[in-house]
Amino acid sequence: MITYNCEGIGMPKIKKRETTAWIRRVAAAYGRKVGEIGYLFCNDDKILEVNREYLGHDYFTDIITFDYDEGDVLNGDIVISLDTVRTNAETYHKDYDEELHRVIIHGVLHLCGINDKGPGEREIMEAAENRALAMR
């Protein structure tokens, strides 16, 4: 089950059924099934609070993924700052809806085992995001 919640900000205008089906297709492309994934859409203040409390990081970010996977079943909590998504869309001259979906699937790709912090990993993640967006 995939749940969508918001705190401190309005729910983004996403088509939940279509988004859920898309997430399931992407997971299946990696040989994974969707278990329990909870999305929390929030503002910059909330994601900064989460980043400080759970990761010890003192900076804003667009997404934080908490991975609770069990075998080939994806389970996790994904926190997304809509403020930062909007800022990134403006900074990189991207459509807000596309940037939002890129971040939504970014968390799922983390749950699938794709990282983006080490050498060369960012390019791998970006290619995976582009393939996933093409599956929408």
VOPAGU-2260 file (C-alpha; in pm, 1 decimal, decimal comma):
REM VOPAGU-2260
SITE   aa  ch    i         X         Y         Z
SITE  MET   A    0       0,0       0,0       0,0
SITE  ILE   A    1     119,7     348,4     -83,6
SITE  THR   A    2      -6,6     638,1     124,8
SITE  TYR   A    3      17,1    1010,7      56,8
SITE  ASN   A    4       4,6    1261,6     341,2
SITE  CYS   A    5     101,2    1622,1     392,5
SITE  GLU   A    6     211,0    1838,0     683,7
SITE  GLY   A    7     238,7    2216,5     689,2
SITE  ILE   A    8     159,7    2242,4     318,8
SITE  GLY   A    9    -122,6    2153,7      80,8
SITE  MET   A   10    -133,7    1815,8     -91,4
SITE  PRO   A   11      31,6    1836,5    -433,0
SITE  LYS   A   12    -192,9    1788,3    -734,0
SITE  ILE   A   13     -91,0    1434,8    -821,5
SITE  LYS   A   14    -318,3    1162,8    -949,8
SITE  LYS   A   15    -275,3     915,2    -666,4
SITE  ARG   A   16    -404,4     604,0    -846,4
SITE  GLU   A   17    -193,1     672,9   -1154,3
SITE  THR   A   18     110,6     757,1    -941,3
SITE  THR   A   19      68,4     438,8    -737,8
SITE  ALA   A   20      39,4     226,3   -1053,5
SITE  TRP   A   21     350,4     396,7   -1195,0
SITE  ILE   A   22     548,0     332,5    -876,0
SITE  ARG   A   23     446,7     -34,6    -891,5
SITE  ARG   A   24     562,6     -57,0   -1256,2
SITE  VAL   A   25     898,3      96,7   -1170,9
SITE  ALA   A   26     943,6    -135,6    -872,4
SITE  ALA   A   27     857,0    -435,4   -1091,5
SITE  ALA   A   28    1119,5    -324,8   -1345,4
SITE  TYR   A   29    1373,4    -380,5   -1065,6
SITE  GLY   A   30    1223,0    -715,8    -967,4
SITE  ARG   A   31    1064,1    -565,5    -656,5
SITE  LYS   A   32     714,0    -552,6    -510,1
SITE  VAL   A   33     558,5    -263,6    -323,3
SITE  GLY   A   34     483,3    -327,1      42,8
SITE  GLU   A   35     420,0     -23,7     261,6
SITE  ILE   A   36     546,3     309,7     128,7
SITE  GLY   A   37     440,5     629,0     299,6
SITE  TYR   A   38     491,1     966,6     137,5
SITE  LEU   A   39     492,5    1279,6     349,8
SITE  PHE   A   40     481,8    1604,6     155,2
SITE  CYS   A   41     594,6    1895,9     368,5
SITE  ASN   A   42     759,9    2237,6     368,4
SITE  ASP   A   43    1127,5    2326,8     411,6
SITE  ASP   A   44    1093,4    2378,8     787,8
SITE  LYS   A   45     961,4    2024,0     838,7
SITE  ILE   A   46    1221,3    1852,6     621,0
SITE  LEU   A   47    1497,6    2044,9     798,9
SITE  GLU   A   48    1355,9    1922,6    1131,0
SITE  VAL   A   49    1351,2    1561,7    1003,3
SITE  ASN   A   50    1702,2    1596,1     859,6
SITE  ARG   A   51    1837,4    1724,7    1191,0
SITE  GLU   A   52    1650,7    1479,3    1413,0
SITE  TYR   A   53    1702,2    1156,1    1223,2
SITE  LEU   A   54    2015,6    1211,7    1015,0
SITE  GLY   A   55    2206,1    1477,5    1208,1
SITE  HIS   A   56    2222,1    1698,7     897,6
SITE  ASP   A   57    2167,1    2072,3     929,7
SITE  TYR   A   58    2053,5    2161,0     578,5
SITE  PHE   A   59    1748,9    2169,9     353,1
SITE  THR   A   60    1693,8    1894,8      99,1
SITE  ASP   A   61    1422,5    1792,9    -140,6
SITE  ILE   A   62    1383,9    1433,4     -22,9
SITE  ILE   A   63    1473,0    1199,1     260,2
SITE  THR   A   64    1413,6     825,9     219,4
SITE  PHE   A   65    1389,0     587,9     513,1
SITE  ASP   A   66    1438,5     232,1     388,2
SITE  TYR   A   67    1264,1     -55,4     568,6
SITE  ASP   A   68    1285,2    -307,3     282,3
SITE  GLU   A   69    1236,2    -675,4     347,3
SITE  GLY   A   70    1387,5    -888,8      73,5
SITE  ASP   A   71    1230,6    -797,6    -259,5
SITE  VAL   A   72     946,6    -600,8     -94,5
SITE  LEU   A   73     982,8    -222,3     -86,1
SITE  ASN   A   74     891,8     -61,0     244,6
SITE  GLY   A   75     982,0     287,7     351,6
SITE  ASP   A   76     892,3     641,2     440,6
SITE  ILE   A   77     967,6     915,8     191,2
SITE  VAL   A   78     965,0    1278,5     304,8
SITE  ILE   A   79     951,3    1541,7      29,2
SITE  SER   A   80     979,6    1918,5      69,9
SITE  LEU   A   81     753,1    2077,9    -188,2
SITE  ASP   A   82     926,0    2410,4    -121,0
SITE  THR   A   83    1260,7    2269,1    -233,6
SITE  VAL   A   84    1102,2    2084,3    -526,3
SITE  ARG   A   85     958,6    2416,6    -646,3
SITE  THR   A   86    1291,6    2597,1    -594,7
SITE  ASN   A   87    1478,9    2323,3    -782,5
SITE  ALA   A   88    1230,2    2334,2   -1069,5
SITE  GLU   A   89    1285,8    2709,8   -1100,6
SITE  THR   A   90    1664,5    2684,0   -1061,3
SITE  TYR   A   91    1700,5    2410,5   -1324,7
SITE  HIS   A   92    1426,7    2550,6   -1554,2
SITE  LYS   A   93    1214,9    2236,2   -1521,7
SITE  ASP   A   94     840,1    2196,2   -1512,0
SITE  TYR   A   95     723,2    2170,8   -1149,1
SITE  ASP   A   96     511,4    1860,8   -1217,2
SITE  GLU   A   97     803,6    1682,7   -1382,7
SITE  GLU   A   98    1038,9    1776,7   -1098,0
SITE  LEU   A   99     784,8    1656,2    -841,8
SITE  HIS   A  100     749,5    1319,7   -1015,7
SITE  ARG   A  101    1128,2    1293,8   -1048,9
SITE  VAL   A  102    1159,5    1334,4    -671,5
SITE  ILE   A  103     868,2    1097,2    -602,1
SITE  ILE   A  104    1038,1     821,5    -801,3
SITE  HIS   A  105    1385,2     913,0    -668,9
SITE  GLY   A  106    1279,6     780,3    -329,0
SITE  VAL   A  107    1151,3     457,0    -480,2
SITE  LEU   A  108    1478,4     413,1    -668,7
SITE  HIS   A  109    1663,4     448,9    -339,0
SITE  LEU   A  110    1441,2     172,5    -200,5
SITE  CYS   A  111    1539,0     -34,5    -506,0
SITE  GLY   A  112    1904,3       2,0    -404,0
SITE  ILE   A  113    2022,6     286,3    -626,1
SITE  ASN   A  114    2244,4     538,0    -449,1
SITE  ASP   A  115    2355,0     884,0    -552,2
SITE  LYS   A  116    2629,3     993,7    -313,2
SITE  GLY   A  117    2938,6     805,7    -432,0
SITE  PRO   A  118    3156,2     853,9    -740,4
SITE  GLY   A  119    2952,0     804,4   -1058,4
SITE  GLU   A  120    2634,7     720,2    -865,5
SITE  ARG   A  121    2458,6    1048,4    -940,8
SITE  GLU   A  122    2472,8     974,9   -1313,6
SITE  ILE   A  123    2335,0     624,9   -1256,4
SITE  MET   A  124    2050,9     766,5   -1047,1
SITE  GLU   A  125    1971,2    1033,7   -1304,1
SITE  ALA   A  126    1955,1     773,7   -1582,9
SITE  ALA   A  127    1725,7     557,7   -1365,9
SITE  GLU   A  128    1503,2     859,9   -1297,0
SITE  ASN   A  129    1479,3     933,9   -1669,7
SITE  ARG   A  130    1386,8     571,9   -1749,3
SITE  ALA   A  131    1124,8     576,6   -1472,8
SITE  LEU   A  132     978,2     907,3   -1591,1
SITE  ALA   A  133     946,2     758,4   -1939,5
SITE  MET   A  134     729,0     482,6   -1784,4
SITE  ARG   A  135     469,2     733,8   -1655,8
